[in-house]
């Protein structure tokens, strides 16, 4: 029943079929352009931490270290990045060394401000706490976007031959799927 109604509607609209196809093509191109547009995509996370108890006279010293990663995985530069933490760590260092500002906001939150992160660039923050609990990163944001927390892991780097083989197999698999779907639909 529904198929017949749609068929009758399509037949009724026969004088404007060309315009409908043009509109659908324009919308499809617009959606594709919107999906693949240049934009800032800021991700952040923590991959490692460590605790140390160096020998000290008369008192127990606890040194706790965390490593945070902030990366712009988009295709557009990120400006005025702010990393907001619950309170000030004892020491913060950035790798690659770069200009940054450290300050406290009126609510007592510690803010690390980085003026610029290029597309694909990774910034590593080493944070150190001496005999106190660790602060929590509350947010990472920039002028263009809000950062998304993701899980960072360290992994092995493979050689060019392995990477080329993996990419080739990936594309061959996609081609096989497209061919199979096309065969099922058309044949």
TIVEX-161853 format. One record per residue (C-alpha): residue in one letter; x, y, z; residue number from 1. Coordinates in steps of 0.1 Angstrom, whole numbers, plus 5000, padded with zeros to 4 digits. Example, Ala and Ser with C-alpha at 12.3 -4.5 7.8 and 13.67 -1.06 7.14 Angstrom:
! TIVEX-161853
atom resn = A&X = 5123&Y = 4955&Z = 5078&resi = 1
atom resn = S&X = 5137&Y = 4989&Z = 5071&resi = 2
This chain:
! TIVEX-161853
atom resn = X&X = 5000&Y = 5000&Z = 5000&resi = 1
atom resn = X&X = 5027&Y = 5025&Z = 5009&resi = 2
atom resn = X&X = 5047&Y = 5016&Z = 4978&resi = 3
atom resn = X&X = 5017&Y = 5025&Z = 4956&resi = 4
atom resn = X&X = 5012&Y = 5058&Z = 4974&resi = 5
atom resn = X&X = 5048&Y = 5067&Z = 4969&resi = 6
atom resn = X&X = 5046&Y = 5056&Z = 4932&resi = 7
atom resn = X&X = 5015&Y = 5078&Z = 4927&resi = 8
atom resn = X&X = 5033&Y = 5107&Z = 4944&resi = 9
atom resn = X&X = 5063&Y = 5103&Z = 4922&resi = 10
atom resn = X&X = 5042&Y = 5101&Z = 4890&resi = 11
atom resn = X&X = 5023&Y = 5132&Z = 4901&resi = 12
atom resn = X&X = 5056&Y = 5150&Z = 4904&resi = 13
atom resn = X&X = 5068&Y = 5139&Z = 4870&resi = 14
atom resn = X&X = 5070&Y = 5175&Z = 4856&resi = 15
atom resn = X&X = 5096&Y = 5185&Z = 4882&resi = 16
atom resn = X&X = 5117&Y = 5153&Z = 4883&resi = 17
atom resn = X&X = 5148&Y = 5171&Z = 4869&resi = 18
atom resn = X&X = 5146&Y = 5198&Z = 4896&resi = 19
atom resn = X&X = 5142&Y = 5172&Z = 4923&resi = 20
atom resn = X&X = 5173&Y = 5153&Z = 4912&resi = 21
atom resn = X&X = 5192&Y = 5186&Z = 4910&resi = 22
atom resn = X&X = 5181&Y = 5195&Z = 4945&resi = 23
atom resn = X&X = 5191&Y = 5161&Z = 4959&resi = 24
atom resn = X&X = 5225&Y = 5163&Z = 4941&resi = 25
atom resn = X&X = 5230&Y = 5198&Z = 4956&resi = 26
atom resn = X&X = 5221&Y = 5187&Z = 4991&resi = 27
atom resn = X&X = 5244&Y = 5157&Z = 4988&resi = 28
atom resn = X&X = 5274&Y = 5178&Z = 4977&resi = 29
atom resn = X&X = 5266&Y = 5203&Z = 5005&resi = 30
atom resn = X&X = 5265&Y = 5175&Z = 5031&resi = 31
atom resn = X&X = 5298&Y = 5160&Z = 5018&resi = 32
atom resn = X&X = 5314&Y = 5194&Z = 5018&resi = 33
atom resn = X&X = 5302&Y = 5200&Z = 5054&resi = 34
atom resn = X&X = 5315&Y = 5166&Z = 5066&resi = 35
atom resn = X&X = 5350&Y = 5171&Z = 5051&resi = 36
atom resn = X&X = 5354&Y = 5209&Z = 5058&resi = 37
atom resn = X&X = 5385&Y = 5222&Z = 5075&resi = 38
atom resn = X&X = 5379&Y = 5226&Z = 5112&resi = 39
atom resn = X&X = 5397&Y = 5224&Z = 5145&resi = 40
atom resn = X&X = 5393&Y = 5191&Z = 5163&resi = 41
atom resn = X&X = 5410&Y = 5192&Z = 5197&resi = 42
atom resn = X&X = 5415&Y = 5160&Z = 5216&resi = 43
atom resn = X&X = 5432&Y = 5154&Z = 5250&resi = 44
atom resn = X&X = 5439&Y = 5127&Z = 5274&resi = 45
atom resn = X&X = 5463&Y = 5112&Z = 5299&resi = 46
atom resn = X&X = 5483&Y = 5081&Z = 5290&resi = 47
atom resn = X&X = 5507&Y = 5076&Z = 5319&resi = 48
atom resn = X&X = 5514&Y = 5084&Z = 5355&resi = 49
atom resn = X&X = 5541&Y = 5074&Z = 5380&resi = 50
atom resn = X&X = 5548&Y = 5077&Z = 5417&resi = 51
atom resn = X&X = 5582&Y = 5079&Z = 5432&resi = 52
atom resn = X&X = 5595&Y = 5079&Z = 5468&resi = 53
atom resn = X&X = 5631&Y = 5093&Z = 5468&resi = 54
atom resn = X&X = 5652&Y = 5088&Z = 5499&resi = 55
atom resn = X&X = 5649&Y = 5117&Z = 5522&resi = 56
atom resn = X&X = 5660&Y = 5124&Z = 5558&resi = 57
atom resn = X&X = 5633&Y = 5125&Z = 5585&resi = 58
atom resn = X&X = 5603&Y = 5127&Z = 5561&resi = 59
atom resn = X&X = 5586&Y = 5107&Z = 5535&resi = 60
atom resn = X&X = 5585&Y = 5125&Z = 5501&resi = 61
atom resn = X&X = 5561&Y = 5114&Z = 5475&resi = 62
atom resn = X&X = 5565&Y = 5126&Z = 5439&resi = 63
atom resn = X&X = 5536&Y = 5119&Z = 5416&resi = 64
atom resn = X&X = 5539&Y = 5126&Z = 5378&resi = 65
atom resn = X&X = 5513&Y = 5127&Z = 5351&resi = 66
atom resn = X&X = 5516&Y = 5131&Z = 5314&resi = 67
atom resn = X&X = 5488&Y = 5148&Z = 5295&resi = 68
atom resn = X&X = 5485&Y = 5150&Z = 5257&resi = 69
atom resn = X&X = 5466&Y = 5177&Z = 5238&resi = 70
atom resn = X&X = 5464&Y = 5173&Z = 5200&resi = 71
atom resn = X&X = 5448&Y = 5192&Z = 5172&resi = 72
atom resn = X&X = 5437&Y = 5164&Z = 5149&resi = 73
atom resn = X&X = 5418&Y = 5188&Z = 5126&resi = 74
atom resn = X&X = 5429&Y = 5206&Z = 5095&resi = 75
atom resn = X&X = 5427&Y = 5241&Z = 5108&resi = 76
atom resn = X&X = 5449&Y = 5258&Z = 5135&resi = 77
atom resn = X&X = 5436&Y = 5261&Z = 5170&resi = 78
atom resn = X&X = 5440&Y = 5295&Z = 5188&resi = 79
atom resn = X&X = 5440&Y = 5304&Z = 5225&resi = 80
atom resn = X&X = 5439&Y = 5269&Z = 5239&resi = 81
atom resn = X&X = 5431&Y = 5268&Z = 5277&resi = 82
atom resn = X&X = 5437&Y = 5237&Z = 5298&resi = 83
atom resn = X&X = 5417&Y = 5241&Z = 5331&resi = 84
atom resn = X&X = 5428&Y = 5221&Z = 5362&resi = 85
atom resn = X&X = 5413&Y = 5220&Z = 5397&resi = 86
atom resn = X&X = 5444&Y = 5236&Z = 5413&resi = 87
atom resn = X&X = 5480&Y = 5244&Z = 5406&resi = 88
atom resn = X&X = 5505&Y = 5215&Z = 5403&resi = 89
atom resn = X&X = 5540&Y = 5220&Z = 5417&resi = 90
atom resn = X&X = 5555&Y = 5219&Z = 5383&resi = 91
atom resn = X&X = 5543&Y = 5220&Z = 5347&resi = 92
atom resn = X&X = 5565&Y = 5215&Z = 5316&resi = 93
atom resn = X&X = 5555&Y = 5215&Z = 5280&resi = 94
atom resn = X&X = 5571&Y = 5196&Z = 5252&resi = 95
atom resn = X&X = 5580&Y = 5209&Z = 5226&resi = 96
atom resn = X&X = 5590&Y = 5240&Z = 5246&resi = 97
atom resn = X&X = 5567&Y = 5269&Z = 5236&resi = 98
atom resn = X&X = 5553&Y = 5301&Z = 5249&resi = 99
atom resn = X&X = 5525&Y = 5296&Z = 5274&resi = 100
atom resn = X&X = 5510&Y = 5314&Z = 5303&resi = 101
atom resn = X&X = 5500&Y = 5299&Z = 5337&resi = 102
atom resn = X&X = 5475&Y = 5317&Z = 5359&resi = 103
atom resn = X&X = 5446&Y = 5312&Z = 5383&resi = 104
atom resn = X&X = 5410&Y = 5323&Z = 5375&resi = 105
atom resn = X&X = 5387&Y = 5339&Z = 5401&resi = 106
atom resn = X&X = 5373&Y = 5305&Z = 5411&resi = 107
atom resn = X&X = 5407&Y = 5292&Z = 5421&resi = 108
atom resn = X&X = 5412&Y = 5270&Z = 5390&resi = 109
atom resn = X&X = 5446&Y = 5267&Z = 5374&resi = 110
atom resn = X&X = 5447&Y = 5276&Z = 5337&resi = 111
atom resn = X&X = 5475&Y = 5269&Z = 5312&resi = 112
atom resn = X&X = 5471&Y = 5291&Z = 5281&resi = 113
atom resn = X&X = 5488&Y = 5281&Z = 5248&resi = 114
atom resn = X&X = 5484&Y = 5307&Z = 5220&resi = 115
atom resn = X&X = 5485&Y = 5283&Z = 5190&resi = 116
atom resn = X&X = 5484&Y = 5246&Z = 5181&resi = 117
atom resn = X&X = 5489&Y = 5238&Z = 5144&resi = 118
atom resn = X&X = 5469&Y = 5211&Z = 5126&resi = 119
atom resn = X&X = 5482&Y = 5176&Z = 5135&resi = 120
atom resn = X&X = 5504&Y = 5190&Z = 5163&resi = 121
atom resn = X&X = 5508&Y = 5172&Z = 5196&resi = 122
atom resn = X&X = 5516&Y = 5190&Z = 5229&resi = 123
atom resn = X&X = 5527&Y = 5170&Z = 5259&resi = 124
atom resn = X&X = 5523&Y = 5183&Z = 5294&resi = 125
atom resn = X&X = 5543&Y = 5168&Z = 5322&resi = 126
atom resn = X&X = 5528&Y = 5177&Z = 5355&resi = 127
atom resn = X&X = 5544&Y = 5171&Z = 5389&resi = 128
atom resn = X&X = 5530&Y = 5169&Z = 5424&resi = 129
atom resn = X&X = 5552&Y = 5168&Z = 5455&resi = 130
atom resn = X&X = 5535&Y = 5153&Z = 5486&resi = 131
atom resn = X&X = 5499&Y = 5162&Z = 5475&resi = 132
atom resn = X&X = 5471&Y = 5147&Z = 5456&resi = 133
atom resn = X&X = 5468&Y = 5152&Z = 5418&resi = 134
atom resn = X&X = 5447&Y = 5179&Z = 5403&resi = 135
atom resn = X&X = 5420&Y = 5170&Z = 5377&resi = 136
atom resn = X&X = 5418&Y = 5184&Z = 5342&resi = 137
atom resn = X&X = 5383&Y = 5199&Z = 5340&resi = 138
atom resn = X&X = 5384&Y = 5210&Z = 5304&resi = 139
atom resn = X&X = 5404&Y = 5217&Z = 5273&resi = 140
atom resn = X&X = 5391&Y = 5243&Z = 5250&resi = 141
atom resn = X&X = 5401&Y = 5268&Z = 5223&resi = 142
atom resn = X&X = 5384&Y = 5297&Z = 5205&resi = 143
atom resn = X&X = 5371&Y = 5274&Z = 5178&resi = 144
atom resn = X&X = 5361&Y = 5242&Z = 5196&resi = 145
atom resn = X&X = 5357&Y = 5224&Z = 5229&resi = 146
atom resn = X&X = 5383&Y = 5196&Z = 5234&resi = 147
atom resn = X&X = 5371&Y = 5160&Z = 5236&resi = 148
atom resn = X&X = 5387&Y = 5136&Z = 5261&resi = 149
atom resn = X&X = 5401&Y = 5104&Z = 5245&resi = 150
atom resn = X&X = 5422&Y = 5075&Z = 5256&resi = 151
atom resn = X&X = 5458&Y = 5079&Z = 5246&resi = 152
atom resn = X&X = 5480&Y = 5048&Z = 5246&resi = 153
atom resn = X&X = 5516&Y = 5044&Z = 5237&resi = 154
atom resn = X&X = 5522&Y = 5018&Z = 5210&resi = 155
atom resn = X&X = 5549&Y = 5004&Z = 5188&resi = 156
atom resn = X&X = 5559&Y = 5021&Z = 5155&resi = 157
atom resn = X&X = 5559&Y = 4998&Z = 5125&resi = 158
atom resn = X&X = 5581&Y = 5001&Z = 5094&resi = 159
atom resn = X&X = 5571&Y = 5015&Z = 5061&resi = 160
atom resn = X&X = 5566&Y = 4980&Z = 5045&resi = 161
atom resn = X&X = 5541&Y = 4970&Z = 5072&resi = 162
atom resn = X&X = 5522&Y = 5003&Z = 5070&resi = 163
atom resn = X&X = 5520&Y = 5001&Z = 5032&resi = 164
atom resn = X&X = 5508&Y = 4965&Z = 5033&resi = 165
atom resn = X&X = 5481&Y = 4973&Z = 5060&resi = 166
atom resn = X&X = 5468&Y = 5003&Z = 5040&resi = 167
atom resn = X&X = 5468&Y = 4983&Z = 5007&resi = 168
atom resn = X&X = 5448&Y = 4955&Z = 5024&resi = 169
atom resn = X&X = 5424&Y = 4981&Z = 5039&resi = 170
atom resn = X&X = 5416&Y = 4996&Z = 5005&resi = 171
atom resn = X&X = 5414&Y = 4962&Z = 4988&resi = 172
atom resn = X&X = 5388&Y = 4952&Z = 5015&resi = 173
atom resn = X&X = 5368&Y = 4984&Z = 5009&resi = 174
atom resn = X&X = 5369&Y = 4977&Z = 4971&resi = 175
atom resn = X&X = 5357&Y = 4942&Z = 4978&resi = 176
atom resn = X&X = 5328&Y = 4955&Z = 4999&resi = 177
atom resn = X&X = 5318&Y = 4980&Z = 4973&resi = 178
atom resn = X&X = 5319&Y = 4954&Z = 4945&resi = 179
atom resn = X&X = 5299&Y = 4929&Z = 4966&resi = 180
atom resn = X&X = 5272&Y = 4955&Z = 4975&resi = 181
atom resn = X&X = 5271&Y = 4967&Z = 4939&resi = 182
atom resn = X&X = 5267&Y = 4931&Z = 4927&resi = 183
atom resn = X&X = 5239&Y = 4924&Z = 4952&resi = 184
atom resn = X&X = 5220&Y = 4956&Z = 4943&resi = 185
atom resn = X&X = 5225&Y = 4955&Z = 4905&resi = 186
atom resn = X&X = 5226&Y = 4918&Z = 4899&resi = 187
